[in-house]
């Protein structure tokens, strides 16, 4: 199963007693406003103006309705009735135009804000260290970049604008009713505190459940990703029922949380309905008395218009209450998205970093101490030298730290102690982009995209010409494969390619990049002898005249290395040439003897 997302709030059994808007919520809203909405302020003012204009439509409708009722009940003039009907049609036609323009403008504003937010999130992600990606489930990133950001965009561009329209309607109509019938309106207003208190209580519950739902959704996406990525293994092992059970369990958890959230939200509408029933009873009873009693100058038209006005208040009021509750879910999403910016890169350029360095010099680990967890070092005072222009191999049992050394050389990690140098310059004194430009990497686990082989090779140098890409493919012995496949895509993650073809794509990329230092990480492992021979020939051409550092499990690939380092549990136990190490009859000789049969000797 996936690792927990450290940015997600931990579930709790009981909602915490906190205000509807915590200081963190206010800070997040201010951050989103400053970064993504403030620049659209003129357009937001336009939207706000149109929303206010929409609110006045209902106020004018009430005024016209009351006048129309008096025409019907009192004067009975047909001309006046026609004028009022035309006016009613006009104000609602105006509202219809606003109903078209407002979402068009607001969605455009929100879409721009979301696009900018995504760009900045992606840029921030690209600057984070490798360690972040090795400890963060891909599902958490997918959820933020896709689901949570899109949810914020919809909330800002649609839900909030609709709520703004409803709030304008409620406020404007309420002011009009309070002006027309202050006594009746005061009696109706006594239910407002009850509605507000209910919204506060429900909002706390929704915020808690929404946080748990985001966690559950992340786990669900992770489970899908793991299942789809490992479908070959699932099928071979006959574990379809196991994976189905995992997905069903994740789905069931989402279902339970969705029901809990909706159950909390469902309290709002009945509360408003009961409040509305109570108010309507007061208005009909009290208003009827005011019409009958000579002590009040109120007629039936005024009471009917007032009742219609209450309908116009309570209907959008219901939607406002739902908005306030859904706002809590949006605040959770905003907190999770902004939380990504709390992650900071530890591998950064030093203030005095240089761009120029001798790429043909020796690479040195000098008394390096390193561990993925600081309190559990993998290396202690490890010293190695990789000769410039030479081929150096690193071998040893699984878990001995071979690949980690390559990561330290490329400064994917910084050591806890000691120094990693190229020539006399520590790698942390070299600009990261210039340092990594000096390396080409050929690894066993190579990233392949669902495009043509030529496009996959071009990935490391998008500006390369077709001739340069084909030359790199030829050098990597891929010409026959390209001739057979042409421009056909290779399938998700290169599913339609063999392991050897993927390796040769990686080698072709290295040819196209033409970096002076080659890092080979298990580049020939898990290949049959014929395919390994092709890959080795290509690697031989690639490494000619360059500094080459090989990490290998299959020792047949390191026989010709200028120097071989043998590691065991993070310590250097042997070093020398192939012949020298065999003569020592130590760990290397034991490993080599155990693999002899696979070499066909």
WOWO-V472008 format. One record per pair of residues at least 4 apart in sequence whose C-alpha atoms are under 7 Angstrom apart, sorted by the first residue. I is the first residue (numbers start at 1). J is the second residue. Records with the same first field share a line. If there is no record, write none. Layout:
I = J / J
//
This chain:
2 = 137 / 219 / 222
3 = 137
5 = 136 / 140
7 = 336 / 339
8 = 215 / 336
9 = 211
11 = 212
15 = 204 / 205 / 208
18 = 22
20 = 200 / 203 / 204
21 = 25 / 26
22 = 26
23 = 27
24 = 28
25 = 29 / 331
26 = 30
27 = 31
28 = 32 / 334 / 335
29 = 33
30 = 34
31 = 35
32 = 36 / 37
33 = 37 / 38
34 = 38
36 = 113
37 = 41 / 113
40 = 44 / 109
41 = 45
42 = 46
43 = 47
44 = 48
45 = 49
46 = 50
47 = 51 / 102 / 106
48 = 52
49 = 53
50 = 54 / 98 / 102
51 = 55 / 164 / 165 / 168
52 = 56 / 168
53 = 57
54 = 95 / 98 / 165
55 = 165 / 168 / 169 / 172
56 = 60 / 169 / 172
57 = 61 / 91 / 92 / 95
58 = 62 / 169 / 173
59 = 63 / 172 / 173 / 176
60 = 64
61 = 65 / 88
62 = 66 / 305 / 309
63 = 67
64 = 68 / 84 / 88
65 = 69 / 305
66 = 70 / 301 / 302 / 305
67 = 71
68 = 72 / 81 / 84
69 = 73 / 301
70 = 74 / 301
71 = 75 / 76 / 77 / 81
72 = 76
77 = 81
78 = 82
79 = 83
80 = 84
81 = 85
82 = 86
83 = 87
84 = 88
85 = 89
86 = 90
87 = 91
88 = 92
89 = 93
90 = 94
91 = 95
92 = 96
93 = 97
94 = 98
95 = 99
96 = 100
97 = 101
98 = 102
99 = 103
100 = 104
101 = 105
102 = 106
103 = 107 / 158
104 = 108
105 = 109
106 = 110 / 157
107 = 111 / 157 / 158
108 = 112
109 = 113 / 157
110 = 114 / 153 / 156 / 157
111 = 115 / 153
112 = 116
113 = 117
114 = 118 / 149 / 153
115 = 119
116 = 120
117 = 121
118 = 122 / 145
119 = 123
120 = 124
121 = 125
122 = 126
123 = 127
124 = 128
127 = 345
128 = 132 / 344 / 345
129 = 345 / 346 / 347 / 412
130 = 134 / 412
131 = 135
132 = 136
136 = 140
138 = 142
139 = 143 / 218 / 221 / 222
140 = 144 / 218
141 = 145
142 = 146
143 = 147 / 148 / 218
144 = 148 / 149 / 337
145 = 149
146 = 150
147 = 151
148 = 152 / 333
149 = 153
150 = 154
151 = 155
152 = 156 / 330
153 = 157
154 = 158 / 159
155 = 159 / 160
156 = 160 / 161
157 = 161
158 = 162
159 = 163
160 = 164
161 = 165
162 = 166
163 = 167 / 320 / 323
164 = 168
165 = 169
166 = 170 / 316 / 320
167 = 171 / 320
168 = 172
169 = 173
170 = 174 / 313 / 316 / 317
171 = 175
172 = 176
173 = 177 / 309 / 313
174 = 178
175 = 179
176 = 180
177 = 181 / 185 / 306
178 = 182 / 185
181 = 185
182 = 186
183 = 187
184 = 188 / 283
185 = 189
186 = 190
188 = 279
191 = 195 / 275
192 = 196
193 = 197
194 = 198
195 = 199 / 271 / 272
196 = 200
197 = 201
198 = 202 / 268
199 = 203 / 268 / 321 / 325
200 = 204
201 = 205
202 = 206 / 264 / 265 / 325
203 = 207 / 325 / 328
204 = 208
205 = 209 / 264
206 = 210 / 261 / 264 / 325 / 328 / 329
207 = 211 / 328 / 329 / 332
208 = 212
209 = 213 / 257 / 261
210 = 214 / 329 / 332
211 = 215 / 332
212 = 216
213 = 217 / 254 / 257
214 = 218
215 = 219
216 = 220 / 253 / 254
217 = 221 / 254
218 = 222
219 = 223
220 = 224 / 250
221 = 225
222 = 226
223 = 227 / 247
224 = 228
225 = 229
226 = 230
227 = 231 / 243
230 = 234
231 = 235
232 = 236
233 = 237
234 = 238 / 239 / 240
235 = 239 / 240
239 = 243
240 = 244
241 = 245
242 = 246
243 = 247
244 = 248
245 = 249
246 = 250
247 = 251
248 = 252
249 = 253
250 = 254
251 = 255
252 = 256
253 = 257
254 = 258
255 = 259
256 = 260
257 = 261
258 = 262
259 = 263
260 = 264
261 = 265
262 = 266
265 = 325
267 = 271
268 = 272 / 321
269 = 273 / 318
270 = 274
271 = 275
272 = 276 / 318
273 = 277
274 = 278
275 = 279
276 = 280 / 314
277 = 281
278 = 282
279 = 283
280 = 284
281 = 285
282 = 286
283 = 287
284 = 288
285 = 289
286 = 290
287 = 291 / 303
288 = 292
289 = 293
290 = 296 / 298
291 = 296 / 298 / 299 / 300
298 = 302
299 = 303
300 = 304
301 = 305
302 = 306
303 = 307
304 = 308
305 = 309
306 = 310
307 = 311
308 = 312
309 = 313
310 = 314
311 = 315
312 = 316
313 = 317
314 = 318
315 = 319
316 = 320
317 = 321
318 = 322
319 = 323
320 = 324
321 = 325
322 = 326
323 = 327
324 = 328
326 = 330
327 = 331
328 = 332
329 = 333
330 = 334
331 = 335
332 = 336
333 = 337
334 = 338
335 = 339
336 = 340
349 = 353 / 431 / 432
350 = 428 / 429
352 = 429
353 = 429 / 430 / 431
354 = 429 / 430 / 431
355 = 430 / 431 / 434
358 = 423
359 = 438 / 516
360 = 388 / 389 / 516 / 547
361 = 388 / 422 / 423
362 = 385 / 386 / 387 / 388 / 422 / 423
363 = 385 / 386 / 387 / 421 / 422 / 423
364 = 384 / 385 / 386 / 420 / 421 / 422
365 = 382 / 383 / 384 / 385 / 419 / 420 / 421
366 = 382 / 383 / 384 / 418 / 419 / 420
367 = 381 / 382 / 383 / 418 / 419
368 = 379 / 380 / 381 / 382 / 383 / 415 / 417 / 418 / 419
369 = 377 / 379 / 380 / 381 / 382 / 415 / 416 / 417 / 418
370 = 377 / 378 / 379 / 380 / 415 / 416 / 417
371 = 376 / 377 / 378 / 379
373 = 377
378 = 570
379 = 570 / 571
382 = 571
386 = 392
388 = 547
389 = 545 / 546 / 547
390 = 546 / 547 / 548 / 562
391 = 547 / 548 / 549 / 561 / 562 / 563
392 = 548 / 549 / 550 / 561 / 562 / 563 / 564
393 = 549 / 550 / 551 / 558 / 561 / 563 / 564 / 565
394 = 402 / 550 / 551 / 552 / 564 / 565 / 566
395 = 402 / 551 / 552 / 553 / 565 / 566 / 567
396 = 400 / 566 / 567 / 568
397 = 568
399 = 569
400 = 567 / 568 / 569 / 570
401 = 405 / 570
402 = 551
403 = 407 / 521 / 551
404 = 408
405 = 409
406 = 410
407 = 411 / 412 / 413
408 = 412 / 413 / 414
409 = 420
410 = 436
411 = 427
419 = 426
420 = 426 / 427
421 = 425 / 426 / 427
422 = 426 / 427
425 = 429
430 = 435
431 = 435
432 = 436
433 = 437
434 = 438
437 = 515
438 = 515 / 516 / 517
439 = 515 / 516 / 517 / 518 / 519
440 = 510 / 513 / 515 / 517 / 518 / 519
441 = 510 / 518 / 519 / 520
442 = 506 / 507 / 519 / 520 / 521 / 523
443 = 520 / 521 / 522 / 523
444 = 503 / 521 / 522 / 523 / 525
446 = 506
447 = 493
448 = 456 / 493 / 494
449 = 456 / 492 / 493 / 494
450 = 489 / 490 / 491 / 492 / 493 / 494
451 = 455 / 456 / 489 / 490
452 = 456 / 487 / 488 / 489 / 490
453 = 457 / 482
454 = 458 / 469
455 = 459
457 = 469 / 505 / 508 / 509
458 = 462 / 464 / 469
460 = 509 / 513
461 = 513
464 = 468 / 469
465 = 469
466 = 470
467 = 471
468 = 472 / 512
469 = 473 / 512
470 = 474
471 = 475
472 = 476 / 508 / 511 / 512
473 = 477 / 478 / 479 / 508
474 = 478 / 479
475 = 508 / 538
476 = 504 / 507 / 508 / 538
477 = 538
478 = 482 / 504
479 = 483
480 = 484
481 = 485
482 = 486
490 = 494 / 495 / 496 / 497
491 = 495 / 496
497 = 501 / 502
498 = 502
499 = 503 / 527
500 = 504 / 527 / 531
501 = 505
502 = 506
503 = 507 / 523
504 = 508 / 535
505 = 509
506 = 510
507 = 511 / 539
508 = 512
509 = 513
510 = 514
511 = 542
516 = 546 / 547
517 = 546 / 547 / 548
518 = 543 / 547 / 548 / 549
519 = 548 / 549 / 550
520 = 549 / 550 / 551
521 = 550 / 551 / 552
522 = 551 / 552 / 553
524 = 532 / 535
525 = 553 / 554
527 = 531 / 532
528 = 532
529 = 533
530 = 534
531 = 535
532 = 536
533 = 537
534 = 538
535 = 539
536 = 540
537 = 541
538 = 542
539 = 543
540 = 544
543 = 548
555 = 559 / 592
559 = 578
561 = 577
562 = 577
563 = 576 / 577
564 = 575 / 576 / 577 / 578
565 = 572 / 574 / 575 / 576
566 = 572 / 573 / 574 / 575 / 588
567 = 571 / 572 / 573
568 = 572 / 573
575 = 581
576 = 580 / 581
577 = 581
578 = 582
579 = 583
580 = 584
581 = 585 / 588 / 589
582 = 588 / 589
585 = 589
586 = 590
587 = 591
588 = 592
589 = 593
590 = 594
591 = 595
592 = 596
595 = 599
596 = 600 / 601
597 = 601
//
